[in-house]
Amino acid sequence: MYHQHKLELPSKIKGLLNLQEKRIEVPAFDYFFGDLKNVERQITRILESLEIPTTGISIRSASMDEDTKTNSNAGKYLSFNNLQSFDEIVNASKAIIRDFQEKNNTSNPCHILIQKTVASMYSGVTFASYHDDLLKIYTESFFGGCRTVVDGITTPYISHYNNETWRHLNNTGDQYHQFITHPTLFDKTNFEIATSGNILLTSLSDFPKRIRYFQKTMDNEISVYGNCPRKAPNFFIEKLLQLHAISSSFTSEYPNGIDMEWGIDKQGKLYIFQIRDLTSPIDFEITSYTTEIEKTPNILKGIPASKGKLTGVVVYKNSNLQLPKGAKKILMLKEANVENTNNLKAYDGIICTYGGMLSHLAIVSRELQIPCIVGVRSIIPEMTSISMDCNKGIIKLM
């Protein structure tokens, strides 16, 4: 591996080194500080020890202005996945360097992070923050590869940990239940319950279904919103508690909180792809996600991603339509992917058909303080006048 003093490295690389030092599983990686002239030489060096797996290689930028303590710049620069050859890796590295130089109007080199791609069956993002010595964790996850949640190509399942709530419930003497074990690892149907053991499950019948787990032997409450993996539920809880333990081990390195991207492979192994400072904490009431509203044609319900209230007109990206004078522009997107996080400052509000609170779009909107609602499961016609309550995730068509 290329050696450079840790203090001189970008946060993205330092995070992976921190994980390695604590013997936490990360995909094999290497990095280099390069310009367009030395890419071939650096890639040749790296591939001597980092063989290309059948799942391919992932390449990302790792610049000093990404993943800082105040700004993630999530999705600012190009990234590539599942690269299979030397030429693909070289060309992708050069494309990232050019992208970095163009967006910063510089000829300076940048760090390139090269990592083996993990074939994730299930993946997600976890936020952990500390309040009054209490670790609170919020996770969004879904079936598929590592970019399923961050790119906002679906509306994810939501998990939430809260120690204080657990201690309150533990004193009520409620009856605990245990799940029936199911053979399928990732079946999207609801779990069934038995009448003995140490785990309680309750669920709501209407979408979004809410399933809550209480693990009597652990000092945590785990709430899971939506359907969940269907092997023995203990397996899913085990992985969530692993994320809790990892978050707890980084309180000194990341005192303001942690943002982690992770995946679970076919063998059930948990990998951490990235860890960084938490720049856009979740300060919403989690219960707002399940708030039911009257089903009327002119009201849509989504997930609050960035707080605020406004009235404006819906526009699509790169639209040339003329808005009424003084009207606020509300951008309507289908997916919360990296390409859609550019030039968000041009809009007063954002709505996205899919995605959750931890997608790149949601993170950037909070950092820019632009009101945003994701996961509305609808596409609003262009030039529609609407009002948005982004504190509650409610959109009214006017």
Secondary structure, DSSP 8 states (H G I E B T S, - for coil): -----GGGS-HHHHHHHHHHHTT-----EEEEEE-TTSHHHHHHHHHTTS---TT-EEEEE--TTSS-SS---TT-S-EEEEE-SHHHHHHHHHHHHHHHHHHHT----EEEEEEE---EEEEEEEEEEEETTEEEEEEEEEESSTHHHHTT-S--EEEEE-HHHHHHHHTTT---B-B---S-TT--S---B-SSSSEEEEE-SSSS-EEEEEETTTTEEEEEES----S-HHHHHHHHHHHHHHHHTTTTT-TT-EEEEEEEETT--EEEEEEEE--S---S-GGGGG------TTEEE-EEEE--EEEEEEEETT------TT--EEEEES---GGGGTTGGG-SEEEESS--TTSHHHHHHHHHT--EEE---S---TT-EEEEETTTTEEEE-
